[in-house]
Amino acid sequence: MKYHKLAQLNQDVSKICLGTMTWGQQNDEAQAHEQMDFALTSGVNFWDTAEMYPSPPDKDKQGTTERFMGTWFAKTGRRQEVVLASKISPMSFLRDGQTRFTAKHISEAIDGNLKRLQTDYIDIYQLHWPERQSNFFGKRGYTTQMAEQDLSELTPFLETIEALNDEIKKGRIRAYGLSNDTPWGVMRYLWEADKHGLIAPITIQNPYNLLNRLYEVGLAEISHRENVGLLAYSPLAFGVLSGKYLGGRRPEGARLSLFDRYERYTNAEAKWATEQYASIAEDAGLDMAQMALAFVNHQAFVTSNIIGATTIEQLKDNIDSINLELSEEVLEAIDRVHQQQPNPSP
């Protein structure tokens, strides 16, 4: 395994992060525990979850993922070996709608996170997506409706930052990060923290993969110059970049076979690009999924690559991508496809 130093935590985190959002939806508790055992044995010490998981969101299953993790921590006693990230999620069915980024709601959310996880601290606590309307979750453009939203009706950035700083002082979290945010959002948090002498966010968790490289446009420079590393999620575009859906296939039990809400990865443009990337992998004698993951691992602005799996075989293959170095020829071929069809799955 390779590691990245998080200076703010004075700790090394694995360049591969264990994603957990299938646990409780596609994986049961025993399978989740098996994945945690395997990941840690493989050197993956960085794990990510959220209060709303599993995903897709389901009111009746909410919190199951964290509970599975909590029973593993209680059973094994290995909590100290894991750098644990979780999130507050502004989903309306959570905590009777008490999901804004106010000091009260953040405190209540962390109460729940810690109870389910059976721990007394979280290493990186993330804001799952902004309170404000913006172009995330498949939205490419910035609309008039987004622009006209009155931000004064939302939680002030400073209140959120102060609340998270207070939680750091209490020892309930060690650091905090953002997720699904924009360049403006990240810079606003950084500016407010600097202005008031407060601890700033250290990571941002956004989508990044061969079908969605929008992070490179504005956020990558922020990662580099402001030391806010990317935790890349959906590196396989919900499995599309493994090639298993090519030719219209829908494997039994696969995510896009079970759930039809992720159409951005299966539009005509994405299908064309996926076919081109599959050809590149075949010509180079590479496993397509490992090539896609290695591309993400290769980026200097990526702190860790969040991989998810429903089987141990998938998990092993995904973790092994850390050992793959893509040739200049492969990287150039990937960029040629990107130039012809950039970001078909925002």
C-alpha positions, 0 to 999 in steps of 0.5 A: 500500500502507498500512503499520503501524509495528512499533516493536519493529523500528523498521520499517514492515510492509505491512498486507497480508502475503503468506501462503505455505502453498499453495506446494509443495501447490497452487503449484509453485516457479515460481508461488511465485517469480512471487507473490513478485515481484508482491507486492514490486512491489506494496509487500507487504514482509511475508511469512509462512511456517512450518517445517511448510508447505505445508498441509495438513501432509505429511511428504514435502512439509514445508519445501518452502515455505521452500525455494521462498522460499530459492531466490527470495532467493538468485536475487534478492538481495532478502532485505533488502527483506522483513520475514520471519516464520516459525514453529516448529511442534509437529507430531510428524513434524517433526525426529523429534518434537523439537518442544517449545518448549525451548531445544534444540528452538527452536535446532534448528528455527531451524537448519532454517528458516534453511537452507531460507530461505537467510538468516541471520536471521528478523524475527519468529519465531512459536510456531505453536500452544501445547504445551498443549491449548486451544481453538484450531483449530476448538475453541469450548469449554474442556473438562475434559480441557484443564483437567486437563492438567498444565502442569508436564509441558510446557516452562515459559513462562520457558524458552521466553521465555529461549530466544527472547531468546537467539536475539534476542541471537545475531541469528538472530531480531529479535523473536518472536510467538505464534500460535493462542493464547488470552488467558490464554496471551498474558498469561502470556507478557507477565507472565513477560517483564515479571517477568524483564526480558525481551523480550516477544512483539510479535505474535499470529497467529490466525484472524480473518474474518467467520465467526470474530470470536472474537478480538474477545472477549478478545484484541483488548483485549490487542492494543490495551493491550499492543501485541501486534498481530494477524496475521490469518490465514484472512481469507477463511475458506479462500476461502469468503468469496470466494463461490466455493463458494456454491450447493454449487459446488466449483471445480476446484483450489480448496482446499476441493475438494482437501481435506476437513479444513476443515469448520468453514467449510462447516457450515450456519450458516456457509453461511447467514452467507456467503449474507447477506454475499454479499447485502451485497456485491452490494447495495453493488456490491462484490466479496465477497472484497474486502469480507471482506478490507477488513473485516479491514483496517479493524480497529485491532487488526490489524497485518497481514492475511495473504492467500494466493492460488493465482493472480496474479489472485487475489493482485492482487485481494486486495492491492487490498482495501487501497484499499477503505473500507467504508461505515458502511451496509455495516459496519452490515449486516455487524454485523446478520448477525453478531448473528444468527449470530456466529462459526459457524466458530471 
